[in-house]
Amino acid sequence: MPQGAAGPRGARPASIAELRAVAQPPEVRLRDNAEHWTASLYLRDLSPYLTWVLLKTRISANGVTGLMILVGWSVAAALLIPGFWGAVLALVLGQLQMLVDCCDGEVARWRGTSSPAGVFLDKVGHYTTEALIPIALGIRAAAYPFESPADFLWTTLALVLALIIVLNKALNDMVHVARANAGLTKLADTHGEKAPTSSRLASIRRVVRFVPFHRLYHSVELTILIFAAALVGLLAGQPVVDRVLLIVLVPLSFLALAGHFVAILASRRVRA
């Protein structure tokens, strides 16, 4: 079977190697921005084994994406468990969500059932998960059940953080919509398309790469940060550490949003 060709519909792969050849072609493994670092680090090595199991069932690729959405929501639900173990469970579920996220595309590529509906559901999963996690962090920081009006400061900050995260994610999709409405080709996932046209902005971008705070707002990074805060909280006490984390994340998210907006306008992404 040619590398990257869809497997026979209804057939199962004869080996993990055959599954990898179809479900993980080079254009998937080498995507610049679409692959999270955990996928490149280890999840793509594990995902074919879970995909192998899923292909033995009747679940569709969109069904797998639905499972990814439920796992993502469970990350936020785990954070509502007070104390250290809620953060541990959220960390594990955050990794599991990304693993399942790898598998839905692999199932679709093997069966040849990729569709716009799958892309849409994937977006729903990531948008909602990454909005719910900071909201759950705000509830942790407020030390639910709330006992005073002052506690609502933390839930309000969490809602602001959730809104900024969703807006930041939406900027990327706005680029695709703008290009489609202008009749431009689909954006290539390369550094060249995203590079600022201004030399000054290019220099700033190189500096930011050394302190990539703009990458803190993915579900994986958020669960890692909350887990780290829970570890520190074992010594320093909670909810003080969660509150400090929230206070730090909100202004940085504003900066990340503004920087992302400027970077888009300064790049070739929205140029005819």
Secondary structure as UniProt FT lines:
FT   TURN            3..4
FT   TURN            9..10
FT   HELIX           16..23
FT   HELIX           26..29
FT   HELIX           37..38
FT   HELIX           39..43
FT   HELIX           44..54
FT   TURN            55..56
FT   HELIX           61..79
FT   HELIX           84..111
FT   HELIX           116..141
FT   TURN            142..143
FT   HELIX           149..151
FT   HELIX           152..181
FT   TURN            182..183
FT   HELIX           191..194
FT   HELIX           199..208
FT   TURN            209..210
FT   HELIX           213..215
FT   TURN            216..217
FT   HELIX           219..236
FT   TURN            238..239
FT   HELIX           240..265
FT   HELIX           268..270
//
